Amino acid sequence: MNTTLYEIDERTNLTANNKFELLLFRLGQAPDTDRHELFGINVFKVREILVMPTITAVANAHRNVMGVANIRGQIITVINLPRVVGCTPQKGTSILLITEFSGSTQAFAVEDVSEIVRLDWNQVIPAEGNGGDLITSIARLDGNVEDTRLAQVLDVEQILREVLPQATGSLVPEKTTPQIKLPEGKLILAADDSPMARAMIESGLNALDVPFIMTRNGLEAWEKIQSMSDTAISEGKTIQDKIALMLTDLEMPEMDGFTLARNIKSDPRFKSIPVIIHSSLTGSTNEKHVKSVGADAYVAKFNADELTSAIRKVLF
């Protein structure tokens, strides 16, 4: 088998066990300290890693945009990631991470790349409440031990929203669309670990006048489904009387969207609940894997028309 295809298949298979691979890198000296902290990004988002090419400065660009690079004929915007997070590189920004997600391609300049680690999503805890609005979670690289190394998983969607807002789209329809009317008592259950993404999803669902409950990761959503099922049974109803569909991200701490979808579709109580994957992990490989776990639809972030269309398709 082609080596590249083998690596893709192997990484795809990790999701069957709630695992993923994290590319670790450093951005320089952290503010008010001499430490060079570890940061991470899901390997599935990284197209390639390059030695820094020639950068052409762009007039009147955002302060955190270094310029553009011509990578094999494609003009790609280069974001100064150390500057975004407030770090000071001691060795310069000599490495470029080319990333693809949400249907767009962009590059991030970093100080250096450390390694790729294979983790279970339960080694990753939500970052909310721990300070900082540019990270979604914190990875315990050596497991739940006292002296484990920690890596900050960046909220790339939030960073792009601030630096290149045109690249992240919107979930609020530009044109007035017919509202979605759910049966009385039913709602959409949604899960996403990014505060920015949750805010956008909430705005989009509010624009459609759809009742919803928002959760912060797959585990929280899975526990919510089960508690709502217990409540429904006590009322002489079923969970299908409560939840119209599940809308979930893929990359989430504690339990990812692949595992959540698989849990729902393999449980006789819940398997009839439609599941829509709403993720920045785009590409045919991810779309095929989404189908393999039983999800009913796959929508790339953030496109209001596509998400609305997917919701209508699975509900009516």
N, C-alpha and C positions, 0 to 999 in steps of 0.2 A: 504493500500500500504506500502511496505517496506520503512522505514524512509529514508534510504540512497538513494533509487531510487526516492523518493519524492523530496529530496533536489536537486538531479541532474536535475530532470525535471523542478523544480522551477527555478533553475539558468539558465537552457537552455532557458526557456521561457522569461527570462529577455531580451535576445537579440532581441526579437520581438519589443522591445521598445527602442532600442539603449542604454540599460543599462547593467551593469555588477557588480560583487562584487570584492572588493579589500581587500586583507589581509594586514593589517598594522603591521609593526614591527619596532623596533629600533635597531641600531647597535652600539650605544655608543656615546661618546662625539665627536662632529664634530671638525675638525682642526680649531685652532685659535678662539675657542668659547667654552662656557660651555654648549651649547645646545645639546640636544639629539634629532635629527631630526627624523621625521617619513618617512619611506620608504614603498613602496607597491609592491605587485605582484598579478596578476590576480588569483583568487581562483581556476579557472579551471586548473591552472598549478600545484597546490599543491595537492599532493597525501595524505600526512599526516604530522602531526606535532608531534615531539617526544621530550622528555627530552633527553639531550645529552647522547648517549650511549658511550661505550668504542671505542676510535679511535686508529687505528693502523697506526703509521707513515710509510710512503712509501719512500724508499731510492731514492734520487735524484728527488723528486717530485717538481713541481712548487712551488715557495715560498708562494703562496696563497692557496695551497692545504694542509689541515691539516693531511690528510691520508685517510684511508678507514674505513667504518663501516659495520659490518655484520648485515643487517636488515632482519630478518626472512629468512635467507639463501641466500640473495642477497648481493653481495659485491658492495657497493656504495661509490663513491668518495665524500669526504666532503670538501667543499670550505669555506675558512675563509672569509665570506662576509664583516665583518668590516674592515679587512686588505685591501681588494680589493678597498673599497671606501675611505679608509684613516681615519676611525673612531677608537676611543679607548674605548672599553667596560669598564665600571666601575664595572659591576657585572659579568664579564666573558661572555663566549659564552655558555649559558646553554640550548639553544633550537635549534633543528634541523628541518629545513624545507625540506621534501623530495619532489622533483619536477619531473614532467614528461613532456617533450616537445621535439619536433624535433626528436622523436623516441628514446630518451635516458632518463636515470634516473640519477639524481645527487642530492646531498644534500647541503644545505647552512646553516652554523652555524650563528646564530644571538644572540643578547643580550637578547631580550625578544619580545614576541608577544603582540600587543595591542588589536586589534579588527578586525572584518570584517565589512566593510561599503558597502552599496549599492549606486551606483552612476549612473548618466547619463553620457554618453561619452562626452556630451557638457560641463561637468564640468571639463574635462581634456584638457589641452592646451599643444601644442608641446613644448618641452624643448629646441629645437634648437634656438640658439641666446641668451639663458639665462645662458650659461656657463656649463661646465661639459660634458663629452662624455660618461658617463656610465648611463645616464637616457634618456628615450625617451620622457617623458612628466611629467607634474606637475598637480596633482589632487587638485582641490579646494573642500575640503571635506564638507564645509558648504555652498556651492554654491557661486555665484558671489557676495559676500559681502566683505566689506572693511577688516574685521578682520577674514576672513576665515582661518581655519587651512590648511596648505599645506603638501602634501605628494609627495615624489619623486618616480615616477614609474621607476624601474630599467630596463635598457636595458640588459636583461639576455643573449640575443644572443651575444652581444658584450662582456660581461663578460666571457661567455663560450669560445668565440673565442680566448680570450687572455689567459685564464687559461687552457682550455682543447680543443685546436683546433681540435683534432681528433673527438670530439663529435659533431661538427657543420657541417661537410661535406663540399661540394663545389658545386657551380653551373657552373663551367667550366668543360665541358666534358673531361675525361681523354684520351679518344680516339677521333680521328677525326670523326665527324659525318656529314652527309649531311646537308648543310645549308638549312634553311627554307626560301623559296621564297614567299613573300607576293605579292599580286597584287599591281600594281603601285599606290602610294598614300595612302596605308593602313599601319597601324602600330599597335603596342601593347601598350595599356595604362596600366601602373602599379602603384600600391600604396603600400607603406610601410613606417612606421614611424621610423624605425631603420636605421640610417645612414650606419651601417655596412651591414645590410640586403640589402639596396638599392645598395650599392657598389657591393655586390655579384650578385644581380640580373642583374645589368648593365653589369658586366663581362660575365655572362652567355648568355645574349641576344646578346651582341657584338660578342661572339664566334659563335653564330648561324647566325650572319649577319642579325639580325632582327631590323628594325627601331622601336623605342619606345619613349614614353614620360613617365617620372617618376614623380609621385606626392607623397606627404608626408603623406596623410591620406585620409580617405574615402570622407570627405567633399570636399577637394581639387579636388579629382578625379571626384566626382559627378558634381561639377561646371565646370570642364574641359570638360566633356562629353556634357553638355548642351551648352557651348560656341562653341564647335566644331560642334555640330548639327546646331546651328544658322549659322555658317560659311558655312557649307555644303549646307544648304537651299539657302543661298544667291548666291551660285555657281550653283544652279540647281541640286544638288546632295542630298544624304541622309547620315546619320551618318555611315551607313554600308559601305560607300565608303571611310570612314576615319579611322574607328577603326575595326581591325580584331578581337581582343578579349580584355577582361579586366582581368588583373592578380592582385589579391589583397590579402593583409594580412587580418587577422581578428581583432586583437587588435590594434586599432588606436585611437588617440584623436579626439574629435569633432564628428566623425562619424565612426563607426566600419565597418568591412567588411561584416558582416551579413546584416546591414542596406543598405549598398551600393549595394550589390547583389540583395536585395529585391527591392530597388528602380529601378534598371535597368530592372529586370524581370517583374515588374508590370507596366512599362511605355511602351505603344504601340510603341513609337518611337525607343526604345532601346532593347526590349525584345529578339530580335534575335541575339544580341551581345553575344557570348560565354563568360562565366565567370569562371575563374579558381581561386579557393581559394588556396593560398600558405601560410601555417601557421605552427607555432611551436606548436599550440594547437592540438595535436594528440589524437587519441582515437576514439572508435566507436560512443560514444555519440555525439562528435563534428561532425564526418563525417555524421551521420544521420541528424543532424540539418542543415548542409551545403546543403544537398539535399532538405530539406524542404523549403529553401529560393530560390530554383531554380538554384543554381550553377551547371555548367556542369561538373566540375571535382574538385577534392580535392587532393592536393599534400603536403606532409609534408616537411618542410624545413630541410636541404638543400640537395637536391639530383638531380644532373644534369640530369641523365638518366630518372628519373621519370618525372621531369618537362618537358623535351624535348618531351617525349612520350605523355604526356597529351596535350601539345600544338599541336602536330601533329594530335592527335586523334580528337580534337574539331575543327580543321581547315580543315582537309582533309578527 
